[in-house]
Amino acid sequence: MNKITLEVPEEMMQRLKSQNQPLQSLLLQALNEYLEQRSPTKTKTWELCGAFEVVNLDPSELISEIGLTNYAENLDQDLY
């Protein structure tokens, strides 16, 4: 584990001390939440990947035996 030096305003320190958790735990939790929110791989699109499933596959759009589809290439036909 790495050590850091941090200057915290007195008013904020008083508020932090009133929590029922060690300061180190609070800071690690805050840093972890920050990193999760700022993670470039966890975009909204990334979160949606795999969230939807095509229930009734169109046999004409299957491109492999394992069930991969060609829906993206035929999207215009489906939309218009």
N, C-alpha and C positions, 0 to 999 in steps of 0.2 A: 504494500500500500504506500502511496505517496503522501507527503505532508505538504500543506499549504499554509501560508500566513495570510490572514484576512483581517482587514480593519472594518469593524462594524460600528455604526453610530450607537451611542449609548442608549437612546430611546428604543432602537430596534433590539438591542441586547436585553433590555428589561422585558420586552414582550416575548422574546425567545425563551428567557429563563422561566417565564410563567407557564410554559408548555410542560406537559408531563412526559417529556421525551428528552434524552440527551441531545445536546446541540449537534454533535457529530451525526447522529441518526437523522435529525431534521435536515441538515445540510446535504447528506448523501441522498435522502429521499427527494429533496428539491432538485438536485443535480440530475438525478435519474429521470424525473418527470420532464425536466427541460430537454434532456437528450432524446427522450421518446417523442416529444412533440416536434423537435427539430430534425429528426432523422430523415434524410433524403429518400430512404427506401420505403418509408411508410406514408406514401402519398394516399390520397383518397382512392385513386385508381388501384393502387397496390392492395389496399384493404378490400376492395370489391372483387379482386381476382379470386376466382373459385367460389364466390358467394352465390352465383347463379348456375342453374343447371338446365339444360335443354331436355325436357321430359320426353317428348315425342320427336325423335330424330328423323329428319327427312333423309331417306335412303339415297336420294340423288346427290346429296351434299356430303356424304361420307367419303373420306379420302383414305381411310385405313381400316384395318380389321379391329383396332382397339378403340374405335369410336371417335376419333378426331374428326372434326367437321370443317367444312369449307365455308361456313356461314359469313365470315367477314368479306370474302370476295363476292358474295351474292347479296350483300346488304342492300344495295340500291334497289334490287328487284323486290326485296321484301318491304322496303319503305315506300316505294312509289307504285 
